[in-house]
Amino acid sequence: MNDDQRALSDITMLDLCDEKGQLMGKLMGDMGARVIKIEPPSGARARSIGPFLNDEDDPEYSLYFWANNTSKESITLNLESEGGQSIFRQLASKANVVLESFDPGYLSSLGLDYASLSADNPELIMTSLTGFGQDGPYRDYKTSDIVALAMGGVMHSCGYDDVPGSPPIRPSGGHGYMIGAHYALMGTLMALNWRDMTGEGQYVDASIHEACSCTTEAAMPQYMYNGDVVHRQTGRHHGVASTPKTLCATSDGKFVNVFAVFTSLHAWRTLVTWMDSEDMAEDLTDEKYLDMAAMRTRSGPEVSHAYDVLRRFIASHPADYIYRGSQERKFPWGVVRSPDETLDDPHLWERGFFEEVEHPEIGQSFVYPGRPYVFSKTPWQTRRAPLLGEHNKKVYSQDLGISDTELEGLVSSGVI
């Protein structure tokens, strides 16, 4: 595949992000942008985060780094040295986008803020992704993924209602940073669109706190419009009023999430007919259980009893039987899957979601999760994450014209 065919193939980006924003560069690189990850000579901190390939504590074997830094080039550069600052200005003068996630004011203290860089490149777009943004009373507060989820309100809605006194639960997998990175990516793409329309660059100030605060489903509108505070509900949407438990255990030790049981009389009768065909509907064929006005309240003894009967029906069958039977009847139900089951999903494989990514440096290839969207004209491609400083020669010699002798001097002086 020709790189020029991809959606962002005309974009060159400098990536200064740590764990907070590294996903931005990965997504743009996978979509064809040339993403140059700029690391300190000792390497990005993310390289020290496990798990590691074969449990070898090696910065080149961090699976966390691999997953979040695909399709990038890597150069080393000491931004706190005068030589490093000069080189970065040269790179920024040729780039379309700079991504960074340093504490507010840090790049300004080095003379590398947007005002300084855009003086040499008026079309430059610079996106800063920080915990709380570039101004405001929390500007200098420190953050982490769990802090972002807590302060943004996401954690308030996550946890258990059937364990008295249990605390809020943080969703795993770095959700706070992912939410922030996706919003920052959208802001960057909109700024690129504005640049294409006007020829003007701009500065994008992205806050993980704000990104999480507007990703709380109905919690904010419920309070703003009705004054109601939603509460946590185990394995289902938070809500003002309690709703029946929708996670049902199956005979093979798995769980199925049932949803929209009472959306229509037809759907409900279809479900009862299914259970009755196996002599497991009990008394749900009685007329009082076909009163949709009562059932749609999602509360009351009739609804509780109906769910009890449904849970007994599901508990007598394996998960796959319930899943396929429900989908055949147009019910939006699904099995709670483990990672190994997801990797074996034939639907994801048939759609080309998973990709075999070559790692020639170790003579192996690995399966990576691929594109979250399919383009009809601009393909997606994942390349392995770079080794530390792997592209120093390419960027410094070919792009900036630095001679081998000068390059050796920059290495010995700690600039790169």
Sequence and secondary structure as in RCSB ss.txt:
>XXXX:A:sequence
MNDDQRALSDITMLDLCDEKGQLMGKLMGDMGARVIKIEPPSGARARSIGPFLNDEDDPEYSLYFWANNTSKESI
TLNLESEGGQSIFRQLASKANVVLESFDPGYLSSLGLDYASLSADNPELIMTSLTGFGQDGPYRDYKTSDIVALA
MGGVMHSCGYDDVPGSPPIRPSGGHGYMIGAHYALMGTLMALNWRDMTGEGQYVDASIHEACSCTTEAAMPQYMY
NGDVVHRQTGRHHGVASTPKTLCATSDGKFVNVFAVFTSLHAWRTLVTWMDSEDMAEDLTDEKYLDMAAMRTRSG
PEVSHAYDVLRRFIASHPADYIYRGSQERKFPWGVVRSPDETLDDPHLWERGFFEEVEHPEIGQSFVYPGRPYVF
SKTPWQTRRAPLLGEHNKKVYSQDLGISDTELEGLVSSGVI
>XXXX:A:secstr
  GGGSTTTT EEEEE  TTTHHHHHHHHHTT EEEEEE TT  GGGG S BGGG   GGGBHHHHHHSTTEEEE
E  TTSHHHHHHHHHHHHH SEEEE   TTHHHHTT SHHHHHHH TT EEEEEESS SSSTTTT    HHHHHH
HTTTGGG S SSSTT      SSSHHHHHHHHHHHHHHHHHHHHHHHHS  EEEEEEHHHHHHT STTHHHHHHH
H    B  TTS  BSS     EEE TTS EEE   TTS HHHHHHHHHHHHTTT  TTTTSGGGG HHHHTTS S
HHHHHHHHHHHHHHHTS HHHHHHHHHHTT   EE   HHHHHT HHHHHTT EEEEEETTTTEEEEEE  SS  
SSS         TTTTHIIIIIIIT   HHHHHHHHHTT  
